[in-house]
Amino acid sequence: DSSVRHRARERTHARTPGRRAKAFHHTSTMRAALGHATTTTTTTTATVGAGRRHRRHAGTTFAPRDARAYAGKRRGIGQILDEEFNENADKEKKEKKSAAASKESAVKASKSEPWIKVGNIADVADKPIKALILANGNFCMVRAGSMIFITACNSTAYQYPLIDGEIFEGSLGAAIRTPLDGTSYDLATGQVLEWCPQDNLMRKFLGTLKKTESPVPLPVYPTKVDDKGDVYTYFI
């Protein structure tokens, strides 16, 4: 009996490694299969998840790119507006610069050609002498024929107003005579043609008072008339 049990035990021990190996092989196979299944399941799940995400975002797949494109368009419009604004600003700067240059040119022209308008030839159409009251003093605009002259408003002998002076043709051309003392002047040059003549009682008395004094020329000023009849002069 003991020998029988011994042989049975040996057979059992002999079969056990094979069973264990088979069991281990079976278990490894199952584990491998389960692992493959798990991997497959995970991969499938990931694929399905990706598909779901793809389907979930299918309608907005290109939304970020479209947003960027729209933002780019917005930037483009902003740039266009900026360029337009800058162009208008540059244009305004150029206009201001041009206006400043024109003003500067006008100032320079006024300095180089200090002509100022003092009237029109129509002002002396009815009466040949017109008083000019300007910021720098009083003057007379005198018409002699077709000629216009600008002179001081008073005579040099007794500072008598020339507004009622007598216009005549003197030895040098157009001339004016003072009503009070009779002194006459050339209108073009202001030269004294006759100094305090004593041709009547009043003038004899006045002439005597000025007998020892040197004749004083009448101040006259350059004159020009444009095609509109405006009269210009400047004071030197």
Beta strands, then each sheet from edge to edge (+ up, - down):
strand 1: 116-120
strand 2: 129-134
strand 3: 137-144
strand 4: 147-152
strand 5: 166-169
strand 6: 174-177
strand 7: 184-186
strand 8: 192-194
strand 9: 220-221
strand 10: 223-225
strand 11: 230-233
sheet 1: 1+ 11- 10+
sheet 2: 2+ 3- 4+ 9-
sheet 3: 5+ 6- 7+ 8-
end
